[in-house]
Amino acid sequence: MHLNRNEEDILGGESGPVKQKAMEILVALGDIYGAERLVPIESAQIAGVSYKTIGDAGLEYLTSLTGSVVVPTMLNPMGIDRNKWQEMGVEESFVEKQLAIIARYESLGIDAQCTCTPYYVSVPRKKAHLSWSESSAVAYVNSVIGARTNREGGPSALAAALVGKTPEYGYHLGENRIPEISVKVDFPLAGADFGALGNVVGKILNSRVPQFSFVRPPSDDELKALGAGMAASGSVALFYAREVSKCRESLEVDYSDVDIYSPSDPDVVVLGCPHCSRSELVQIEQFLHGRAVRRPLWICVSRFVADHCRSLISQIEATGARVICDTCMIVSPTFESRTMTVNSGKALEYAPTMCNSQAFIETTKGCIDTACTA
C-alpha cells in the first residue's frame, strides 16, 4: 500500500508510539485486503465499549493509550445508563469499571455519546468515507445515507480515528457497492416486519449486497430494522431498497418465511435495538396511551434523541415503562439470563448468544400488548 510522506512519518514513530501503532494496524489491514492507499475519513464510531464485552483486558489496553483522535468520534452503547444504573440493578463494581472505560475514551477526545444510531446525532455526507464499527449503523449509513464504510472492529476504528484515515478497500470502492442478488418481496410489510425479514434473509445472503423489490417504499425506520436484522444474522453491510441494476442471482421471499412472530410470556419486554428514533417513540407512546405496564418494559434510546423528546418520554414513563440511554439489552448485564420479547430481528439473533437469554419477536404493538398484560 502506498503511503505519502506524512503517513510514513507516523509509521516511523515521529508522532509518537500510539499513533505509530495505529498506523501499523491500518497498514496491516490495507496489505491484507489489497488497498492501494489510505483515504481521509469524516468520522469514526467505535465498538468495544461495554465492560461486559471488553472486561479488564480492554480497560487495561485503553489505559495504555495517550493522544487524541483527529476526527469526530462516537462510541457504541455501554453497559449502563449513566443516570439510571441503580434502577437497572447493576452492581457498583461493574459501574465503576464501566465509567473508567468511558473516562479513558473521553481522555482521547472521543464524544462519549454511546449509541448504535450515531447518524441521529450527526448525519454523514453522501459518499463521505467513515470508519464505523456497529453493524446496524454500518448498514444504515452505507444503504440509506450513501456514505462509505466497512464494518470495522473496535481497534481498527480507533486506529482510524487517531490517524484520521482508513485503507481504501471494500465498500470504500464503488465497484464493491454493486448489487449481487435481487430479493423480491411481493407482499406488504410494515414496521417490525422489516426486522423479521432482515433476520431471515441475512442468513441466506451472508455478505452479499442485495437489492430489494418491495410493494411500497419502506420508511427510514423500517430500513434501519431491515439492515440491523441482516447485519446480525448474516454480515450484510450494504443493501438497496429498490432495483438499481440487473443481478445474476435472485431470491423470492414468501410471507410464511417472514412470519416468525410468536406469543410469549417473558420476564421482560425490550424495545430499541437499534436505538429508537423520535418517530418510533411517538408510535410507542400511542400504543401505550391510556394503559398501564404490568411487566417490565424497557425502551433503549440515544441520549441525544432523549434530550430532544423529554415530554414524550415523560408520557411513556407515566405508564410504568422505563426509557434508558447509553445502553441496550445486548450489552447490559441487566438483561442476562432473562426471557425477553423484542420487536427487533437484531436482538432476536444476539440475545441467546450474548445474553444467554431466550428471545421471542413480536410486532411493536404485540410487544406493548404483552407488557400491559399480567
N, C-alpha and C positions, 0 to 999 in steps of 0.2 A: 504494500500500500504506500502511495506517495505521501510524504509529509512535507509541508513547507518549512521554512527556516524557524519560525516561531514554534511550530509543533515539535520539531526536532530538539529545540532548546528545552521545551518542557519535558520531553522524553529523556533528555540528558541530565535532568535534575536542576536546571537553572531556576525553576520556580518553586523549588522545594520538594521534599520527598513524597508528600501526599499527592500533589498534582502529577509528580513523576509516576507514582503507582497508578493513578487514574489513567494516565496516558498509556501505560503499559497494558491495562485492561482493554482499552479501546483499540489499540493496535493489534492485540491478540485476536479480538473479535473480528476486526477487519481482515486479518490474514485468514482466519478460519472460513469466513463467508465470501472471500474474494472481492472485498471492497477496494476500489481504486483510490479513494480519498476520504477525508473527513469532511462533513458539512456542518455549518453552524446550526444550532438549534434555537428555537424560540423559547422553549420552556422544558422543564423536566417534572416528572411525577414519580415518587419513589415508593415501592412496596417494601415490606420488611420493617414494619413499624410497631406492631403489637408485641408486647413482651411474651404473649402466649406463643407466638410463632418464631421469634428470634432468640428468646431466652438470654441467659447470662453471657453466652458467647457473642451474641450480636451486640449487646451493650458494651462488652469489653472492646470489640472492634471499633465501635463508634467513638469510644473514649480515646482511642489512639489517633483519631483524625483531628487535624487542625486546618485553618484556612477558611475559605468562603466560596460558596457557589457563585457563578458568574452569570446565571440566567435565573429568571423567576422559577422557583421550585416549590412544589407542594408535596404533601405526604398522603399515603394511603390510610384507611381507618386504623386506629389503635384499639387497645383492649377495653377502654373505659370511656364513658362520658366524663370529662374532667370536672364537671359540676354536679353530676348525679351518681358518682360511683358508689356512694353508700346506699342509695336507693336500689342500685343494681346488685347489691350484695357481694361486691368484690372485696377480697381481703386486702388489708392495708399494705402487706408486704408486696403484693402484686402492684398496687397503685404506686408505691414508692419506686419500684423498678421501671414501671411504665412512664412515669413522669421524668425519670432520669434519662430515658431514651429520647423523649421529646425535647428535653433540655439540650441534649447533645446535638440533635438535628438543628435546633434553633441556633446553637453556637456556630454552626456552619452557614448561617444566613438563610436558612430554609424557613419558609412560611409554614407554621405548624397548623394549618388547616388540614385536618385529617379526613379525607373524603375520597370515595371511589367515583365521584362525579365532579372532578375539578373544572370541567367545562362549564359548570354553572357559575363558578367563581370568576373565571376569565376564559373567554371564548377564543381559541386559537384562530389564526388566519387560515383561509383555504390555501393548501399546498405548503404551509409552513412545516418545517422539519421539527419534530419533537423527539423527546426520549422519555416515554411514559411506560409505566410498569403494569398498572392494574388492567386485568384482561378485558373487563367490560368497558373501561374508559378508552382503551386502545381501539376496540371495535367501534365505539361511538365516534371518536374523532376521525378515524380513517373513513368511516362509512357515511356518517351523517354530516359532518362538518367539512370533510375533504382535506384535513391536514394529513401529515405523513409521519408515521411512527411504527417501529417494530414493537413487538411485545418484549420489553426489556425485563431483565432481572433487577432486583433491588441494587446490587453492586454496580451493574453496568449503567443504570440510570443515574446513580450517584456520581459515578466517574464522569459521565457526560455533563452533569450539572456543574461539576468542579472545573471542567475544561471548557464547556460551552459548545462542544461539538460531539458528533456521533459518526460512526462509519456509515458510508453511503452504500447500503445493500438492502435487500428485502423490499419492504414497502416504501422505502425512500425512492425507489426507482419506478418510473412509470410502467416499464414492461412487466413488472411483477404485480401490477394492480389491475390486470385484465381478468374478467370473469372466466372461470374454468368450467362451471356447471350451472345449468338453468334449473331452478326449482319452481314447479308450478303448484300453486295453492288456489284451487278454483272454488273454494267455499269461504264464506265470510268469517273473519276473525275479529275479535275485539279485546282490548285490554290485556289481561293476563294470558289470553290465548297465545300471544306472540312469544311470551316466555316459555310456555309449554312447547310451542313449535321449535323454538331455538334449542331447548333441551333435547328434543327428539332428533332433529336433523343434524345437530352438531356431532353426534356420534357417527353419523354416516359421512359427513363432509370432511371430518378431521381438520386439515389445514387448508383445504381448497377454498378458492374465492367463489362464492355463489352469487348469482343474480336471481331475484325472485319475481314471480308474476302473481300479483295479488288482485282480489276482486275490487278492493279500494285502496287508495294510498294510506299507509299507516301514519299515525302521528309520531312525533319525536319520542314521546314516552314509550310508545309501542316498539319503535325501532331500538330504543335503549334496552328494552326487555328481550327482544329478539337477539340482539348482539350479545348480551350478557349470557343468555342461555347457550348459544352456540360456542362462545369462548370457554364456558365452563365444562360442557360435556364433550367438546372437541377442542380445537385450538384455532377456531376461525377468528381472524383479526381484521378482516375486511369483507364487506358484502355490499351488494347493491339491491335496493328495494324496487328496482324496475329493470327491464331488459335493456342492456346497453350494447350488447354485441351477440353474435351467434356463437353458441358453445357446442362442442362435440358431445358433451355428456348432458344428460337431463335426469331429473328426478321428479316424480309426481307424488304428492302427499295427499292422503285421504284423511277425512276428519277423524276416523277411528284411530289413526296413528297419533293424532294430537290430543285426543280425549284421555288424558292421563290424570284427570281430577278424581279425587276420591273423598268421601265423607270421612271425618276424623274426630277423635276425642282427645285433643292434645293437652299437654301441660301448659303450652304457651303458643300464642299466635304472634308471628313477627312479620312485619312489612318493611320494605325499604332496602331491597337488595337487587340492584344498586340503590343508593340513597334516593329518597323521594324528591321529586320536583314540586314546585308550588301547585301545579295543576293536579298532581297526584294527591297532595294533601287536601286540596279542595274536594276531590272525589271521596276521600276517606271521611272527611267531616260530613259530607252529605249522607253517606251510608250510616254514619253513627248518630246523626241528628235525632234528638228525642229519645235516644236509647241509653242503656247503662251497660258497661262492660262487666261481665260476670266471671271471666277468667283472664289471666294476664295477657294484655295486648301491648306490644312494644312496636314503635314505629321509628325507623332509623332515617336520619336526615343530616345533611351537612350543616355545620353551624352557620355558614353563610346564608343558606336558604332559611334556616330557623330564625335568624335575626331579622329577616325581611318578611316573616309570616307570624309574628308574635300573637296577634289577635286570633288568627286561625288556629294556632297551636293551643292557645288557651281554651278555645271552644272544644277542640279534640280532647284535651286532658280533663275537661269538666265531666266527660263521660266515664272517666276511670282509666282511659288509655294513657300510656306514657310515651312521650316523644323524647328520644335520646339522640345526641350529636356525637361526632368524633369517632364513632364505633359502629359495629354491625354484629349481627347474630353469628357470623362465621368466626370472627377473630376475638370475641369477648368470652371470657370464662363463664359469664352469666348463663350462657345457653348450652353449656356442655352437658351431655348425657340427659337431654330432655327430649320429649316427644313434641315436635313443633309442626304447626301448619303455616305455610307460606304461600305467597302468590307469585313466586319467582322460580323460574327454571334454573337460574344460577344457584340459589340457595338450596333447592331440591337436590342438586348434584353435589354440592360441597358439604352439606350438613352431616351426612353419615361419616365421611372420612375425616373432616376437620373438627367436628364437634362430638363425634360418637353419638349422634342423635338420629332418631328415626324421624323422617320428614315426610309430610304429605303436602300436595299442592292443591289449592282451590283458587277460584277467581277472587278478586279483591272483595266483592260483595260476599262471597262464600266465607272468606276469612273473617269479615266483620260479623256475619251471622253466627259463626262458630264462637267468636269471642264474646258475643252477647247472649249466648245460651249456656246455662249452667250444666 
